[in-house]
Amino acid sequence: MEIGIFDWFGYRHPYTELIKLIKEAGFHSVMNWWGEEEFEHVPPKEKQPDIIKNAGLILENTHFTFDGINSLWENSLDGDQKLKTFCSYLDDCKRYEIPTAVIHTTTGENPPPINKIGLDRFKRLIEKAEKNNINIALENVRRPEYMEYIFDNIESDRLRFCYDCGHENCFTPEIDFLEKYGKKLIALHLHDNDGTCDQHLLPFNGTVNWKRMMLKLNEMNYKGSLSFELDAQFIDVSKEFTASKYLSEAINRAYKIIDL
């Protein structure tokens, strides 16, 4: 099984150096961020695919920004603009040969109510994804009923699922998302926490049941990348690990998960 990691994992080094360290640690693929936000030491998103490819890594998926995502459920100009922006991002995915876009359906605890406006906008996103031969993977977040509503009302081979085990562990531990949406699974966001909040810890530093997860993935005959969404800054371990040692620790724990 190949192993991947999010390109940002908590160390403020130049982007090309981070990508080089990821490759040297033994990872096979990366995930990145697609939005208008600007981050220190990070080149424009349009330049990242070539940097990743030139390092010998695969860009397996990109995570669309969730800034303003709730507007998709509002009857507003902001919602119309967010739809237009996301459609342009799907064109970017086609241009830069990124096969899958990961999207949150909402953010926070109190998004607008579920409604047909939001559903219609997601239908238009799926139609755009179908045209561009791109997958849209909905990620389980705090309010999974929005994702369920979309899955129940839109049929498309391009509408897929991104499983975030950390979100499940701290937000919705009563829901078995792999059992519920495993047939749509195309991406993983793997990280640990203590069950109280979203911490993006190294595996085995929290309470995620890794053995149960691997049994599920094996039962499903999952062939995709085992990909980690870690962040050394959530609970600062930068004094304990250099960036290189952090990545080595991460990949060692990834193989420990595989051995389960």
Secondary structure, DSSP 8 states (H G I E B T S, - for coil): --EEEES-SS--S-HHHHHHHHHHHT--EEEEEESS---TT---GGGHHHHHHHTT-EEEEEEE--TTGGGGGSSSHHHHHHHHHHHHHHHHHHHTT--EEEEES--SS------HHHHHHHHHHHHHHHHHT-EEEEE--S-THHHHHHHHH---TTEEEEEEHHHHHHT-TT--HHHHHGGGEEEEEB-B--SSS---B-TTSS---HHHHHHHHHHTT--S-EEE---TTTTT-TTT--HHHHHHHHHHHHHHHHH-
